[in-house]
Amino acid sequence: MQDITAVYTGGEVTVQRVETPSNGGTHFDITSEDGRKGRVDLTRDGDTEIVTSWCDGKLADLELPEWAGDVTARLARV
């Protein structure tokens, strides 16, 4: 699954489901238009956590952007 999702800041992100971890939940890769990408763990309880993040293809220690909660809430309903 790969979808393009509009965010409330006016941009778009690409969301791709990548795997289901053994503890339940799902991992998604979320890529923004500015070259930032995060592998996000969305747990069964609806908690969100960055597993790994990149900026312009290089590993980076990125925070969840403010719109991430909106995107992951939509993913939890799918």
Kinemage of the C-alpha trace (Angstrom):
@kinemage 1
@onewidth
@group {chain A} dominant
@subgroup {mainchain}
@vectorlist {calphas} color= white
{ca met a 1} P 0.000 0.000 0.000
{ca gln a 2} L 1.303 3.436 -0.927
{ca asp a 3} L -0.877 6.508 -0.654
{ca ile a 4} L -0.406 10.223 -0.980
{ca thr a 5} L -2.091 12.062 1.872
{ca ala a 6} L -2.746 15.784 2.241
{ca val a 7} L -1.763 17.300 5.580
{ca tyr a 8} L -3.346 20.335 7.205
{ca thr a 9} L -0.230 22.449 6.641
{ca gly a 10} L -1.031 22.381 2.922
{ca gly a 11} L 1.563 19.824 1.829
{ca glu a 12} L 1.397 16.170 0.980
{ca val a 13} L 3.124 13.091 2.365
{ca thr a 14} L 3.599 9.623 0.923
{ca val a 15} L 2.591 6.806 3.232
{ca gln a 16} L 3.714 3.220 2.649
{ca arg a 17} L 3.001 0.235 4.880
{ca val a 18} L 6.234 -1.744 5.260
{ca glu a 19} L 5.752 -4.470 7.862
{ca thr a 20} L 3.930 -5.703 10.919
{ca pro a 21} L 6.242 -6.028 13.943
{ca ser a 22} L 5.996 -9.076 16.200
{ca asn a 23} L 4.542 -6.963 19.038
{ca gly a 24} L 1.519 -6.040 16.906
{ca gly a 25} L 0.715 -2.735 15.302
{ca thr a 26} L 2.216 -1.709 11.970
{ca his a 27} L 5.287 0.090 10.590
{ca phe a 28} L 4.757 2.806 8.002
{ca asp a 29} L 7.243 4.885 6.028
{ca ile a 30} L 6.029 8.474 5.859
{ca thr a 31} L 7.882 10.738 3.436
{ca ser a 32} L 7.282 14.486 3.246
{ca glu a 33} L 7.868 16.791 0.301
{ca asp a 34} L 10.930 18.327 1.979
{ca gly a 35} L 12.962 15.079 1.858
{ca arg a 36} L 12.278 13.903 5.403
{ca lys a 37} L 11.282 10.305 5.935
{ca gly a 38} L 10.349 8.414 9.045
{ca arg a 39} L 9.640 4.768 9.748
{ca val a 40} L 6.815 5.048 12.242
{ca asp a 41} L 5.486 2.334 14.535
{ca leu a 42} L 1.740 2.629 15.023
{ca thr a 43} L 0.817 0.343 17.927
{ca arg a 44} L -2.479 -1.434 18.507
{ca asp a 45} L -3.166 1.116 21.257
{ca gly a 46} L -2.793 3.984 18.761
{ca asp a 47} L 0.573 5.183 20.084
{ca thr a 48} L 3.031 6.539 17.524
{ca glu a 49} L 6.818 6.268 17.705
{ca ile a 50} L 9.601 6.965 15.202
{ca val a 51} L 11.694 3.838 14.680
{ca thr a 52} L 14.173 5.376 12.203
{ca ser a 53} L 14.333 8.701 10.379
{ca trp a 54} L 16.173 10.131 7.398
{ca cys a 55} L 16.687 13.537 5.833
{ca asp a 56} L 17.652 13.652 2.155
{ca gly a 57} L 18.463 9.930 2.255
{ca lys a 58} L 20.814 10.124 5.257
{ca leu a 59} L 20.061 8.874 8.766
{ca ala a 60} L 18.928 11.754 10.967
{ca asp a 61} L 17.462 12.158 14.431
{ca leu a 62} L 14.136 13.772 13.526
{ca glu a 63} L 11.156 14.586 15.722
{ca leu a 64} L 7.617 13.733 14.660
{ca pro a 65} L 6.239 16.766 12.809
{ca glu a 66} L 3.104 18.384 14.243
{ca trp a 67} L 0.923 16.938 11.465
{ca ala a 68} L 2.066 13.336 12.150
{ca gly a 69} L -0.661 12.721 14.730
{ca asp a 70} L -3.314 13.611 12.162
{ca val a 71} L -1.806 11.231 9.576
{ca thr a 72} L -1.370 8.341 12.019
{ca ala a 73} L -4.924 8.826 13.352
{ca arg a 74} L -6.170 8.355 9.781
{ca leu a 75} L -3.982 5.253 9.402
{ca ala a 76} L -5.363 3.758 12.628
{ca arg a 77} L -8.874 3.910 11.172
{ca val a 78} L -7.906 1.995 8.012
